[in-house]
Structure formats: C-alpha cells, structure tokens
C-alpha cells in the first residue's frame, strides 16, 4: 500500500493532474512534516495527508501545518469553507483533530485496490 500511495509517480500525478497542493515543514533545514490539500468542490477542501515525523509529534508542528493549510485556503478562497480530513479509525491523532475543532461526520471503507481498504472517519470543520 505504501509503495502504491506514496510513489513519486503517484504524488506527481496528485500535484499535476489532480490539483493537490503540498506543503513541507522543516526543522533545522530537514524535512519534518508535510500536508497536502485537495479542493473537492467550491467550498470544501480535503486535507489529504498530514504527517509529522514521530520524534517531532506533540511539539506543535501538526498544528502549525494545519494552520498554514487554512491560511493558504483563505488566500485562494476568501469566503468561508469546510475542511475535511479522512483519518484511520485507529489513528491516535483523532483526539488531536478533535481538539482543533474537527468533528466526526461519517465513516468510510474505501477500497484503494490490491486488497487494501482505508477504514476512516471523515472529520470536518467549518472555517469562517
């Protein structure tokens, strides 16, 4: 699954054909985390990926990435919008996302091929 979803070719396709925007955070000139954002519809943006190196989790970098993603969307979309995030139902970061104001609105069992499924919560937050 990792090779399929995170190959250079797949990420390039997301950026060039699917309109995903990637942002990388650095600490001490080293990549430390990233976020990718996809515009789903006129006022819904999906935070497709939010990752922070395990040794840097809990230090504010995840919050920073999300805040920067929201700031980016506000720059390109000055009216209110909804941000969504698909998060594995076993992911311990769910509490972090809820702390930021996101709410679980649905579940999904998404077949990504090769026998792999994404068993996620769809989390959402309105940004004014």
Residue, then its C-alpha position, 0 to 999 in steps of 0.5 A: x500500500x505504501x509503495x502504491x500511495x506514496x510513489x513519486x509517480x503517484x504524488x506527481x500525478x496528485x500535484x499535476x493532474x489532480x490539483x493537490x497542493x503540498x506543503x513541507x515543514x522543516x526543522x533545522x533545514x530537514x524535512x519534518x512534516x508535510x500536508x497536502x490539500x485537495x479542493x473537492x468542490x467550491x467550498x470544501x477542501x480535503x486535507x489529504x495527508x498530514x504527517x509529522x515525523x514521530x520524534x517531532x509529534x506533540x511539539x506543535x508542528x501538526x498544528x502549525x501545518x494545519x494552520x498554514x493549510x487554512x491560511x493558504x485556503x483563505x488566500x485562494x478562497x476568501x469566503x468561508x469553507x469546510x475542511x475535511x480530513x479522512x483519518x484511520x479509525x485507529x489513528x491516535x491523532x483523532x483526539x488531536x483533530x478533535x481538539x482543533x475543532x474537527x468533528x466526526x461526520x461519517x465513516x468510510x471503507x474505501x477500497x484503494x485496490x490490491x486488497x487494501x481498504x482505508x477504514x476512516x472517519x471523515x472529520x470536518x470543520x467549518x472555517x469562517 
